[in-house]
Amino acid sequence: IPALDSQRHTRMEVLKEKVEEEEAAEREDAAERAERGEKMMRLMEVRKEETTMTQEMLRDLERKLSEIEVSIPEKPSTFTKDTIDISKLPLSYKSNTPKEEHLLRVADNFSRQYSLLCPDRVPLFLHPLNECEVPKFVSTTIRPTLMPYPELYNWDTCAQFVSDFLAMLPLPDPLKPPSYLYSSTTVLKHQKGNCFDFSTLLCSMLIGAGYDAYCVNGYGSQDLCHMDLTREVCPLTVKPKETVQEEEKAPPKKYAIKPPRDLSSRFEQEQEMKRQEEIKAAEEKRRRQEEERLMEVDSAKTDPLHGLRVHSWVLVLSGKREVPESFFIDPFTARSYSTQDDNFLGIESLWNHKNYWINMQDCWNCCKDLIFDLGDPVMWEYLLLGIDKPLLSPAEEEDNGANDDDDVENLGKEDEDKSFDMPNSWVEQIEISPEVFETRCPNGKKVIQYKKAKLEKWAPYLNNNGLVCRLTTYEDLECKGAALAVGSQGAEAPDMLWDLGHVTVSWCTKTLEIKEWYQNREDMLELKHINKTTGLNIDYFKPGHPQALRVHSYTSMQPEMDRVMEFYEKARVDGLIKREETPKTMTEYYQGRPDFLSYRHINFGPRVKKLVLNSAESNPRPVVKIIERFFRNPAKPADEDVAERVFLILDERIQLRYHCREDHITASKREFLRRTEVDSKGNKIIMTPDMCISFEKLLYQYEAMMKLKNEEKLSRHQAWESELEVLEILKLREEEEEAHVLTTSIYDTKRNEKSKEYREAMMTPKSTQDPGQDAPPPGALAKLRPLLHKNGIYAPTSTLGSPEERVMHEEHLRQVEAQLDYLAPFLAQLPPGEKLTRWQAVRLKDECLSDFKQRLINKANLIQARFEKETQELQKQQQWYQENQVTLTPEDEDLYLSYCSQAMFRIRILEQRLNRHKELAPLKYLALEEKLYKDPRLVELLKVFV
């Protein structure tokens, strides 16, 4: 008894000392808080005395505060069994089959043996409750399903879909697995879940797609469990490594000209190199110090629960679907990791739809030393014997005869145990509707914060401008923060944390660049890249833009400013690839032209007259100089094929440089002095033999001079057309940005109202219509057809009533085609009632000719394809006849000869049609071109610019 009293006395003294230490620490904290409050009050009083806020300063401060957009996030809604309507769930969710009950008993027995043999390990995660509070084995919760979408056939797209579609909820207890594991159908319906729900859904999709996937119950880092990507680099910002191809150096020529001597100072070059190296070293040192500082800050924020946080992810083993190496998939972020990654700290167990395995290996070095050979019972203890993994063959025992009787007795038991396999999944078939698959993110939007970047995603058609993704890159290494009251108003903030009635808001202020991705735009805009530092905007377009635009780089949408336009050259008649414009110059690059033009550079001079509105149409800039370069024309000799042509308009000179012959060192050059065609009195000068010596020798030069003058006039006209086209593109882009019309498919009846109305009208039974309206009048469908074709709908003639009405309808269509207006489809693109301008007339003419040319080419290709098909079939029949000629009967030979006769007739007809088409196609093209030039709507606007 005295010993017990002394122990109690000692414990009481220790408790008193602890209480006194805690009270002293509290007093010190209170004194420090009071001292900080007094310092802040004094600092505020000093600032009030030093600073006097004027009205301008107040307005400036109000403007800056209004630019800060802050939104108060809603508290995450809980996802519990109380929020799930279980009345409509099937019977398999509410009860267990006898086979499932047997499996639960086997699992309980297995868990008791495991706890007895491994008392230091945590309890196994075997049969949590489902949404109906019924215990279900984890393997039966996996429902392998192959989705009917090609995008969900690979592991990366499957993981990205699960990551985007579901909203992350943290575990109720970060140190233990959840007590509930809901079905994938319920998780998809509510679009939220914890890491185990994410892994179960992703594993079901991967197994259905043919992968060897497993759900893993283990331990992860704090960033992995909280889906914190603020320390990770956004994958969209990582630039792919460019493979530098080494150019093969041409062998040196024997009589090559030696390069001139380098007269620059080596000492100055060495000093410059040293200076550049010092600058690089200082920059590298500053960057390294900044990284070390950030690493120190991160290391100071140690996680007190490191190694204890429970997390679930997916393991994909090598073998199936040509997977070369096993890897992990984090379902929260859809990122793949190596099995050696430091974010994965240990594994307790893993399972698929067939079996359950326990990790018996030591995880002292995270998962780096784990061997994922599930057939090894020493490393992985399995629950059921009926597994498809190969087991290691046990060593043969030396004494086999002594155990023969035991083997015979246990043979039936082993067969009985092995006969039990995993029951079928109790989860219903996983289904994702097309509307839900298109929406992807919860409520159609998702925001992910990366290191110095923010990624925003939207569902298609959610934004009126077609925006589906935006990546904002910041320069700040760390985001700034401020504490705001809960009642604050705002829109968005990248990162917010709830903290005792206040919201801690952090945002990055220095924006470097913004990338925006678009879909379903009528103007085919795909990507917009905005550089906030340089002010450069780059727009990327998909094929199909009205002006065949591919890339548009600009700093301002005002004309005659710095810009670069790239085009799809195959969609343009002139073969233009790229156009670069500055306030004083314009450079164009061509490819695939029949005149072999490859380059045109135009220098402009200042305008003579200063009008209020100066533009290329009202007051074009005077052309000072035009430089044109040409590819090599193999049909001409090199010394007669012009390589470069320079028109010096102010100097009235024309310079020519020809291609260099292979056996020559220098190229031929020629210069012409362009003289006026009138004398001092204004009379036209006509050259006669009496006015020059040896007139016959100068005739060639004179003809070349006149030809060059006409080409100079044509080049100036094309330069003016290029200016007009730039103005047209800029005007079109402004209209497209204001309207930002979205396109909808004719099969999308949810959004395409016209298609939906037409389908409903076609499906309406005749009994609901008036007796006199069973069939439309003969001309009604002909009037409706252009509208239906415009919206992608075709009205068949079978909707007409009697055969007489069908004949009348076809006759009416033939008359309409005979009187077809060839400009009607192109004039319909212009606003009604608007007067045509010169550049619009040129555009209509070019588009009409281009469309007609393409139809001629398509017709020729169709005839050629049919010709080649008939020829190949005939050759096959001839080869078959040669191989079976001996065994053929007279009837077979007659059939063969009849086929050959018909095939030769078809081939001869197709050959004649093809030759006739080749002869008439140029004539038809020229006839249409002449008809366009004589069209009364375009004749006044297509005059050649002088």
Secondary structure by P-SEA (a helix, b strand, c coil): caaaaaaaaaaaaaaaaaaaaaaaaaaaaaaaaaaaaaaaaaaaaaaaaaccccaaaaaaaaaaaaabbbbbcccccccccccccccccccccccccaaaaaaaaaaaaaaaaaaaaccccccccccccccccbbbbccccbbbbbbcccccccaaaaaaaaaaabbbbccccccccccccccaaaaaaaccccaaaaaaaaaaaaaaaccbbbbbbbbbccccccccccccccccccccbbbbbbcccccccccccccccccccaaaaaaaaaaaaaaaaaaaaaaaaaaaaaaaaaaaacccccccbbbbbbbbbcccccccccccccccccccccccccccccccccccccbbbbbccccccccccccccccccccbbbccccccccccccccccccccaaaaaaaaaaaaaaaaaccccccccccccccaaaaaacccccbbbbbcccbbbbbbccccccccccbbbbbbcccbbbbbbbccccccccccbbbbcccccbbbbbccccbbbbbbccccccccbbbbbccccbbbbbbcccccccccccccccccccccbbbbcccccccccccbbbbcccbbbbbbccccccccbbbbbbccccccccccccccccccccbbbbbbcccccccccccccbbbbcccccbbbbbccccccccbbbbbbbbbbbcccccbbbbbbccccccccccaaaaaaaaaaaaaaaaaaaaaaaaaaaaaaaaaaaaaaaaaabbbbbcccccccaaaaaaaaaaaaccccccccccccccccccccaaaaaaaacbbbbccccccaaaaaaaaaaaaaaaaacccaaaaaaaccccccccaaaaaaaaaaaaaaaaaaaaaaaaaaaaaaaaaaaaaaaaaaaaaaccccccaaaaaaaaaaaaaaaaaaaaaaaaaaaaaaaaaaaaaaaaaaaaacccccccccccc
